Amino acid sequence: RQGEGAATAGMAAKGERASLLGASKVTYAGTEAPRSVNSLAEGGAGPAGQRVEGLLYDADDKQPEQVCGGYDQQIISVLARLPFLHTAATLAFFVYFGHVWLLMSHPALAVGVITFFVGYGVVRFWMMWMCAFYGIHVLNRSDKRDPSYFRDLPRPGASMQFDSIYHAVMVPAYKEPLDKLRQTLDTIASQSVARNIVVCMAMEERDPKGPEVAEQLQKEYGPRLAGFCYAVHPVVQGEVPGKSSNENWAARCIKRKLVDEMRINPDNVVITTCDADTFFHNNYFAAVSHYFIVDGEDRYHKFYLPVTNFMPNVYAVPAVCDTRFTVLSVGRISEMANPVATPFPLAIYSVPLRLAHQADYWDPYVIPEDWHMYFRCVFADQGRVEPRRIMLLVGTEAVEGKDYFDTIRETYDQSVRWQWGAIDMGYLIMKVSVGWDVPVLKRAKLLAQAYDHHLFAVTMGMCLILAPFLYGKIPVELWTDMWTGSVAFVMLKTIMIWVWLVHISLHWVFLCTADAQLRRGVLRNRMHFYIDGENAQGYRRWMSLMLFPVADIFLFLIPTIHAHARMFWSSQFNYVPSAKLGGRPLPPQMPDCGCGGGDTGVDDDAAAA
């Protein structure tokens, strides 16, 4: 390794560098950092001074490697049946076997099982809310920082210059409303490091108006960025149309263009992926640049995660949907602020190009992409990958249909699609079984976290709802006086109902408090966040948030069972983009170019299927 270091130092002295992502050698004119990103924005990119713009049609030819003798997809398809089998078996045991046999033969053991569920739920409850309020405090503090804050931070011993970090932002889009894409690009072009950013629209070949939309957006936003380009993902046999396959194609095109053709140093490129309705904090990319530099060599083993928030338009959707997305947003804040948790990416995240290439990019054969990409990188990098929390809030909109009931239906359908992510359990089991180069504890932790999120949480919720009715008549011995040893017998149903009432009441109070703190602080004056609807204030807001038990049951528990049953029946899915904007008028925007901005974003053929 010392010899390798000497060889690398010799290359640096000659202005040469072995490409980490390609087989060819990349040569720079001197010992300084690679061509600055600011020079790209000024028209000096590449050997001939070309800008990064237009259609990217040539992609890196690296493809995912099979690890199970070419039978990976078949194995994952078989394992996709496990979530439903787990849910059905747990409920069958709890509802029938436990109620009939356990209750009659071993009531003490039945009480022990219920106590475990209740105790675990109570611990999660208090952990969630303590971390949520701490997270809101951190977000408020971070939100007040000056746009130049991260640029001006000291970075002693840093091996990179701040402006040498190149951000390639992929915006997957399929028949999205043009105004919605403009809103997303507004927040990218308003970044404090906008001249260090190249946007790549990840379009679909199935969308005939995609190139026209991309060309229009390039005219509007290209001059404000280091570059603006687009990639049209071709229809390939076996690949699943959707965000992940679009990202795979776009990332490979970005690598071919920036690294192979323009000779940009791949070590300095960070790829960010988002949704078509993502509203970035104006310091997000500056924060990624800062932490990417200060992480040293560990930077190539990091996922950079912002705090995803679903509240930009919650006051324009039905109260039950509003409540569901508010709870999701607060839960994500809590997860990101929890010091003992390891958060997985959620929709929006940044990853070094070097790590993405090492993992063979995004998987074009799946629909769930964020957790799946994280798992791919962990196993490709021998378990060294860890998340880096970026405590800045990034928004993505709640589903908004054509009318009241259509919005509820669309939210339910989105919840089902999200729970399709349980198919990653099969992928993870396969990788854990063959990934011997990843430490055992790392593999066990990944499996435990995925199990807790996708399987245990939903079965625990259903069991706690059913327990008072199935096991409520069990008498429980309680101490009434610890000094005299006096005891009393209380029915388990009574104890559980009181535990429910106390924690449901506290949950509502905490939720109202957290919502008010977010609206008065982090969300106020954010670009494209609409937080002043008629239901946003006072008792009407408090009353709407009382719907959280209904939202949890009908927009989480039932969609989860639906998704698991659907995966048991078939692991083949049609990806349908969520409806956005609906009939709500937007603030004045740039005029429509007439190239598809009014499209609802729904694939009619896929919806019919």
C-alpha positions in Angstrom: 0.0 0.0 0.0 3.0 2.3 0.6 4.0 1.6 -3.0 0.6 2.5 -4.2 0.7 5.8 -2.3 4.1 6.6 -3.8 2.8 5.9 -7.3 -0.2 8.1 -6.7 2.0 10.9 -5.5 4.1 10.6 -8.6 1.1 10.9 -10.8 -0.1 14.0 -8.9 3.3 15.6 -9.5 2.9 15.0 -13.2 -0.6 16.3 -13.2 -2.0 12.8 -13.9 -4.6 10.7 -12.1 -5.8 7.1 -12.6 -9.6 7.3 -13.1 -11.4 5.5 -10.3 -14.5 5.0 -12.5 -13.0 4.2 -15.9 -10.2 2.1 -17.4 -8.6 5.1 -19.0 -6.2 7.6 -17.5 -7.4 11.2 -16.8 -4.9 13.9 -17.3 -5.1 17.4 -15.8 -3.0 20.4 -16.8 -1.0 20.8 -13.6 -1.1 19.9 -10.0 -4.2 22.0 -9.1 -7.7 20.6 -8.6 -9.6 19.5 -11.6 -11.4 22.1 -13.7 -13.4 24.2 -11.4 -17.2 24.0 -11.5 -17.5 27.8 -11.8 -15.5 27.6 -15.1 -18.1 25.1 -16.3 -20.9 27.5 -15.6 -19.0 30.2 -17.5 -18.8 28.1 -20.6 -15.4 26.6 -20.0 -16.4 23.0 -19.4 -14.5 20.2 -21.1 -11.5 20.3 -23.4 -13.3 22.2 -26.1 -15.1 24.5 -23.6 -18.5 22.9 -24.2 -21.3 23.2 -21.6 -23.2 20.3 -20.1 -26.5 20.6 -21.9 -28.9 18.9 -24.2 -29.6 15.2 -24.6 -27.2 12.6 -23.0 -27.6 9.6 -25.2 -24.4 7.6 -24.3 -24.3 5.7 -21.0 -21.6 4.0 -19.0 -21.8 0.3 -19.9 -21.4 -1.1 -16.4 -24.3 -3.4 -15.5 -25.5 -5.0 -12.2 -23.7 -8.2 -11.4 -25.6 -11.3 -10.4 -24.6 -12.9 -7.1 -26.6 -16.1 -7.1 -25.7 -17.8 -10.4 -27.9 -15.6 -12.5 -31.0 -16.5 -10.4 -31.2 -13.2 -8.4 -34.5 -12.1 -9.7 -36.1 -15.5 -9.3 -34.9 -15.8 -5.7 -36.2 -12.3 -4.9 -39.5 -13.1 -6.5 -39.9 -16.1 -4.3 -38.8 -14.2 -1.1 -41.3 -11.4 -2.0 -44.0 -13.8 -0.6 -42.5 -13.6 2.9 -44.1 -10.3 4.1 -47.6 -11.6 3.6 -46.8 -15.0 5.1 -45.3 -13.2 8.2 -48.3 -11.0 8.6 -50.8 -13.7 8.1 -49.0 -16.2 10.4 -48.7 -13.6 13.1 -52.3 -12.6 13.0 -53.4 -16.2 12.8 -51.4 -17.0 15.9 -52.6 -14.0 17.8 -56.2 -14.2 16.8 -56.9 -17.9 16.9 -54.0 -20.0 18.3 -53.1 -17.5 21.0 -56.7 -16.8 21.9 -57.9 -20.4 22.0 -54.8 -22.3 23.3 -52.5 -19.8 24.9 -55.3 -18.0 26.7 -56.7 -21.2 28.1 -53.5 -23.1 28.9 -51.0 -20.4 29.8 -52.7 -17.1 30.6 -49.5 -15.8 32.2 -47.6 -16.2 29.0 -50.4 -14.4 27.1 -50.1 -11.5 29.5 -46.3 -11.6 29.0 -46.7 -11.3 25.2 -49.2 -8.4 25.5 -46.9 -6.7 28.0 -44.0 -6.9 25.6 -46.0 -5.4 22.8 -47.3 -2.6 25.1 -43.9 -1.9 26.6 -42.2 -1.8 23.2 -44.8 0.6 21.9 -44.5 2.9 24.9 -40.7 3.0 24.6 -41.0 3.8 20.9 -43.6 6.5 21.7 -41.5 8.4 24.2 -38.3 8.0 22.1 -40.1 9.3 19.0 -41.4 12.4 20.7 -38.3 13.3 22.6 -36.3 13.0 19.4 -39.0 14.9 17.4 -38.9 18.0 19.5 -35.1 17.9 19.7 -35.0 17.6 15.9 -37.3 20.5 15.4 -35.0 22.6 17.6 -32.0 21.6 15.5 -33.9 22.4 12.3 -34.9 25.8 13.5 -31.3 26.5 14.4 -30.0 25.3 11.0 -32.7 27.2 9.1 -31.4 30.6 10.4 -27.9 30.2 9.0 -26.6 32.6 6.4 -26.4 31.4 2.8 -22.6 31.6 3.0 -22.4 29.7 6.4 -21.2 26.4 5.0 -18.8 28.0 2.5 -17.1 30.0 5.3 -16.8 27.2 7.9 -13.2 26.3 8.7 -12.0 23.0 7.2 -8.5 22.5 8.7 -6.5 19.9 6.8 -9.1 19.6 4.0 -7.8 18.0 0.8 -10.4 19.7 -1.4 -11.5 23.2 -2.2 -15.2 24.1 -1.6 -15.8 25.0 -5.2 -14.2 21.8 -6.5 -17.3 19.8 -5.5 -19.5 19.1 -8.5 -23.2 18.3 -7.9 -25.1 16.3 -10.5 -28.9 16.4 -9.6 -31.1 13.8 -11.2 -34.8 14.9 -11.4 -36.8 11.8 -12.5 -39.9 12.9 -14.4 -42.7 11.1 -16.3 -45.6 13.1 -17.6 -45.2 15.6 -14.7 -46.9 18.9 -14.7 -44.6 21.5 -16.2 -45.3 24.0 -13.4 -44.4 21.4 -10.8 -41.0 20.8 -12.4 -40.5 24.5 -12.5 -41.1 24.7 -8.8 -38.5 22.0 -8.1 -36.0 23.7 -10.4 -36.7 27.1 -8.7 -35.3 25.7 -5.5 -32.3 24.1 -7.2 -31.4 27.3 -9.1 -31.8 29.3 -5.9 -29.1 27.3 -4.1 -26.2 29.2 -2.6 -23.9 27.0 -4.8 -26.1 26.9 -7.9 -23.1 27.5 -10.1 -21.7 24.2 -8.9 -24.8 22.2 -9.9 -25.7 20.4 -13.1 -29.3 19.2 -13.4 -30.1 16.1 -15.4 -33.8 15.5 -16.1 -34.3 11.7 -16.0 -37.0 11.2 -18.5 -38.9 8.2 -19.9 -38.9 7.1 -23.5 -42.6 6.2 -22.9 -43.3 10.0 -22.5 -43.3 11.4 -26.0 -43.3 15.0 -24.7 -40.5 14.5 -22.3 -37.7 15.9 -24.5 -39.8 18.9 -25.4 -40.4 19.6 -21.8 -36.7 19.2 -20.9 -35.6 21.5 -23.7 -38.0 24.2 -22.5 -36.7 23.9 -18.9 -33.2 24.0 -20.2 -33.8 27.4 -21.8 -35.3 28.7 -18.6 -32.9 27.3 -16.0 -29.7 26.4 -17.8 -28.1 29.9 -17.6 -28.6 29.9 -13.8 -26.7 26.6 -13.3 -23.4 25.0 -14.2 -25.3 22.9 -16.8 -28.6 21.5 -17.7 -29.1 18.2 -19.6 -31.6 15.4 -19.9 -31.4 11.6 -20.4 -34.3 9.6 -21.9 -34.4 6.1 -20.5 -35.1 3.6 -23.3 -37.5 0.8 -22.9 -35.4 -2.3 -22.2 -36.7 -5.8 -21.9 -36.8 -7.0 -18.3 -36.4 -3.5 -16.8 -39.2 -2.1 -14.7 -40.3 1.4 -15.8 -40.1 3.8 -12.9 -37.8 6.0 -10.8 -35.1 3.5 -10.2 -34.6 2.5 -13.8 -34.6 6.2 -14.9 -32.0 6.9 -12.2 -29.9 4.0 -13.4 -29.8 5.3 -17.0 -29.4 9.0 -16.0 -26.5 8.3 -13.6 -24.7 6.2 -16.2 -25.1 9.0 -18.8 -23.8 11.5 -16.3 -20.7 9.4 -15.6 -20.0 9.0 -19.3 -20.4 12.7 -20.0 -18.6 14.2 -17.0 -15.9 11.7 -16.4 -15.2 9.9 -19.7 -15.8 12.8 -22.1 -15.2 16.0 -20.1 -12.4 14.5 -17.9 -14.0 15.7 -14.6 -12.4 14.2 -11.5 -14.9 11.5 -10.4 -13.8 11.8 -6.8 -15.3 15.3 -6.7 -18.8 14.4 -8.1 -21.8 13.9 -5.9 -25.1 12.6 -7.4 -28.3 13.8 -5.8 -31.7 12.2 -6.6 -35.0 13.6 -5.8 -38.7 13.6 -6.8 -40.3 15.8 -9.4 -41.9 17.8 -6.6 -38.9 18.3 -4.4 -38.3 21.7 -2.7 -34.7 21.9 -1.5 -33.5 24.1 1.3 -31.3 26.8 -0.2 -28.3 25.7 1.8 -28.7 21.9 1.2 -26.0 21.5 -1.5 -23.6 23.8 0.3 -24.0 21.6 3.4 -23.4 18.5 1.3 -20.2 20.0 -0.1 -19.0 21.0 3.4 -19.6 17.6 4.9 -18.3 15.8 1.8 -15.0 17.6 2.3 -14.7 17.3 6.1 -15.5 13.5 6.0 -12.1 12.9 4.4 -11.7 9.5 2.9 -14.9 8.4 4.6 -16.8 10.5 2.2 -16.8 7.7 -0.3 -18.7 5.5 2.2 -21.5 8.0 3.0 -25.1 8.6 2.1 -26.0 12.3 2.7 -29.6 12.5 3.9 -31.7 15.6 4.4 -34.9 15.7 6.5 -37.7 14.8 4.1 -41.0 16.6 4.8 -44.4 16.1 3.2 -46.1 19.3 4.3 -45.7 21.9 1.5 -49.4 21.5 0.5 -51.0 19.5 3.4 -53.6 22.3 3.9 -55.0 21.7 0.4 -55.8 18.0 1.0 -58.5 16.3 3.0 -58.0 16.4 6.8 -57.3 12.6 7.1 -54.6 12.9 4.4 -53.2 16.0 5.9 -52.9 14.3 9.3 -51.2 11.3 7.8 -48.6 13.3 6.0 -48.0 15.5 9.1 -47.4 12.4 11.2 -45.0 11.1 8.5 -43.1 14.4 8.5 -42.8 14.5 12.3 -41.8 10.8 12.4 -39.0 11.5 9.9 -37.7 14.4 11.9 -37.6 12.1 15.0 -35.8 9.4 13.1 -33.2 11.8 11.8 -32.6 13.3 15.2 -32.5 9.9 17.0 -28.9 9.3 18.1 -29.3 5.5 18.4 -31.1 5.0 15.1 -29.5 4.6 11.7 -31.9 6.4 9.3 -32.2 4.9 5.8 -32.7 7.3 2.8 -36.2 8.5 2.0 -36.9 9.7 -1.6 -34.2 12.5 -1.5 -30.5 11.8 -0.9 -27.0 12.4 -2.2 -24.4 9.7 -2.9 -20.8 10.0 -4.2 -20.5 9.1 -7.8 -17.6 6.8 -6.9 -19.9 4.8 -4.5 -22.8 4.7 -7.0 -20.5 3.3 -9.6 -19.1 0.8 -7.2 -22.6 -0.5 -6.5 -23.5 -0.7 -10.3 -25.8 2.3 -10.0 -29.5 2.1 -9.2 -31.3 -1.2 -9.9 -33.3 -1.0 -13.1 -35.3 -4.2 -12.1 -37.1 -2.9 -9.1 -39.7 -0.2 -8.1 -38.5 0.7 -4.6 -35.3 2.6 -5.0 -34.1 4.5 -1.9 -33.6 1.7 0.6 -32.7 -0.6 -2.2 -29.9 1.6 -3.4 -28.6 2.0 0.2 -28.5 -1.8 0.6 -26.7 -2.2 -2.8 -24.1 0.3 -1.7 -23.6 -1.3 1.8 -22.9 -4.7 0.3 -20.8 -3.4 -2.6 -18.7 -1.4 -0.1 -18.2 -4.3 2.3 -20.5 -2.8 4.9 -18.6 0.5 5.4 -21.5 2.7 4.2 -23.1 4.9 6.8 -25.6 7.8 6.6 -24.5 11.4 7.2 -27.4 13.4 8.6 -28.0 16.8 6.9 -30.3 18.6 9.4 -32.0 20.8 6.8 -35.6 20.3 5.8 -36.4 19.3 2.1 -40.0 19.3 1.1 -42.0 16.9 -1.2 -45.7 17.3 -1.7 -48.6 15.3 -0.4 -50.7 13.5 -3.0 -53.4 15.8 -4.4 -56.0 14.4 -6.7 -58.8 15.9 -8.7 -61.2 16.3 -5.8 -61.8 15.3 -2.2 -62.4 11.6 -2.6 -59.9 11.2 -5.4 -57.2 12.6 -3.2 -58.0 10.1 -0.5 -58.0 7.3 -3.0 -54.7 8.5 -4.5 -53.2 8.7 -0.9 -54.3 5.1 -0.2 -52.8 3.9 -3.5 -49.5 5.7 -2.7 -49.4 4.1 0.7 -49.8 0.7 -1.0 -46.9 1.5 -3.4 -44.7 2.6 -0.5 -45.3 -0.7 1.3 -44.2 -2.5 -1.8 -40.8 -1.6 -0.4 -41.2 -4.7 1.7 -40.0 -6.6 -1.3 -36.6 -5.4 -0.3 -36.8 -7.9 2.6 -36.3 -10.6 0.0 -33.4 -8.8 -1.6 -31.8 -8.1 1.8 -32.2 -11.7 3.0 -30.4 -12.9 -0.2 -27.6 -10.4 0.2 -27.2 -11.1 3.9 -26.9 -14.8 3.0 -24.1 -14.4 0.5 -22.4 -11.1 1.6 -19.7 -12.7 3.7 -17.4 -9.7 3.3 -19.8 -7.6 5.3 -19.5 -7.9 9.1 -22.1 -10.1 10.8 -23.2 -7.3 13.1 -23.8 -5.0 10.2 -25.9 -7.5 8.3 -27.9 -8.3 11.5 -28.5 -4.6 12.1 -29.7 -4.0 8.6 -32.0 -7.0 8.7 -33.4 -6.0 12.1 -34.2 -2.5 11.1 -35.9 -3.5 7.8 -37.9 -6.1 9.7 -39.0 -3.7 12.4 -40.1 -1.1 9.8 -41.8 -3.4 7.2 -43.1 -6.3 9.2 -43.0 -5.9 13.0 -44.5 -2.4 13.3 -47.6 -3.3 11.3 -48.2 -6.6 13.1 -47.6 -5.0 16.5 -50.1 -2.2 15.7 -52.8 -4.7 14.7 -52.1 -6.9 17.7 -52.4 -4.0 20.1 -55.7 -3.0 18.5 -57.1 -6.5 18.8 -55.6 -7.4 22.2 -58.3 -5.8 24.5 -61.1 -7.7 22.7 -59.3 -11.1 22.5 -57.4 -11.1 25.8 -59.2 -8.5 27.8 -60.8 -10.9 30.3 -57.4 -12.0 31.7 -57.2 -10.9 35.4 -53.9 -9.1 36.1 -52.6 -8.8 39.6 -51.5 -5.3 40.5 -49.9 -3.9 43.7 -52.1 -1.3 45.2 -49.8 -0.6 48.2 -46.2 -1.3 48.0 -45.7 -1.0 51.7 -48.3 -3.4 52.9 -48.2 -5.7 49.8 -51.9 -5.2 49.1 -53.0 -6.4 45.6 -56.0 -6.1 43.4 -57.1 -7.9 40.3 -57.8 -5.8 37.3 -58.9 -7.0 33.9 -56.3 -6.7 31.2 -58.8 -4.9 29.0 -59.2 -2.1 31.6 -55.4 -1.6 31.8 -55.0 -1.5 28.0 -57.8 0.9 27.5 -56.3 3.3 30.0 -52.9 3.0 28.4 -54.5 3.7 25.0 -56.3 6.8 26.3 -53.3 8.3 28.0 -51.0 7.8 25.0 -53.5 8.8 22.3 -54.2 12.0 24.3 -50.5 12.7 24.7 -49.8 11.9 21.0 -52.5 14.4 19.9 -51.1 17.1 22.2 -47.5 16.5 21.1 -48.6 16.4 17.4 -50.4 19.8 17.7 -47.4 21.3 19.4 -44.9 20.0 16.9 -47.1 21.1 14.0 -47.3 24.6 15.4 -43.6 24.8 16.0 -42.9 23.7 12.4 -45.3 26.2 10.9 -44.0 29.1 13.0 -40.4 28.2 12.4 -38.9 26.0 9.7 -41.7 26.0 7.2 -42.4 29.7 7.3 -41.2 31.7 4.3 -40.0 28.5 2.5 -40.2 28.6 -1.3 -43.4 26.8 -2.5 -44.6 25.8 1.0 -48.2 26.8 1.5 -48.8 26.8 5.3 -51.6 29.4 5.7 -54.7 27.5 4.6 -58.0 28.1 6.3 -57.5 24.9 8.3 -54.0 25.9 9.4 -54.9 27.7 12.6 -56.6 27.3 15.9 -59.2 24.7 16.9 -59.9 23.6 13.2 -56.3 22.5 12.9 -56.4 20.7 16.3 -59.6 19.0 15.4 -58.2 17.7 12.1 -55.1 16.3 13.8 -57.4 14.2 16.0 -57.9 12.0 13.0 -54.5 10.4 13.3 -55.8 7.1 14.6 -58.1 6.9 11.6 -55.3 7.9 9.3 -53.0 5.3 10.8 -55.5 2.5 10.3 -56.8 3.3 6.9 -53.7 4.9 5.3 -51.0 2.7 6.9 -52.2 -0.6 8.4 -54.8 -1.6 5.8 -52.6 -0.5 2.8 -49.7 -2.5 4.3 -51.8 -5.7 4.4 -53.0 -4.9 0.9 -49.5 -4.5 -0.4 -48.3 -7.7 1.3 -51.2 -9.6 -0.2 -50.5 -8.1 -3.6 -46.9 -9.1 -3.4 -47.9 -12.7 -2.4 -50.1 -12.9 -5.5 -47.5 -11.4 -7.9 -44.2 -9.6 -7.6 -44.8 -7.8 -10.9 -46.1 -4.3 -10.6 -47.1 -1.4 -12.8 -45.6 1.9 -11.6 -48.1 4.8 -11.6 -46.9 8.2 -10.6 -48.8 9.9 -7.8 -51.2 12.6 -8.7 -50.0 16.1 -7.8 -51.5 19.6 -7.9 -55.0 18.5 -8.7 -57.3 21.5 -9.2 -55.5 23.9 -6.9 -54.4 27.0 -8.7 -50.7 27.9 -8.4 -49.3 31.3 -7.7 -48.3 33.2 -10.9 -45.6 31.3 -12.8 -43.8 31.5 -16.1 -46.2 30.9 -19.0 -46.8 27.3 -20.1 -44.8 26.3 -23.2 -47.6 24.1 -24.4 -45.5 21.0 -24.2 -47.5 18.9 -21.7 -47.7 21.0 -18.5 -51.3 20.2 -18.0 -50.7 16.5 -17.9 -52.0 14.9 -14.7 -48.9 12.8 -14.4 -50.8 9.5 -14.5 -50.0 6.8 -17.1 -53.5 5.9 -18.4 -52.4 2.5 -19.7 -50.7 1.6 -16.4 -53.7 2.9 -14.4 -56.0 0.7 -16.5 -53.8 -2.3 -15.9 
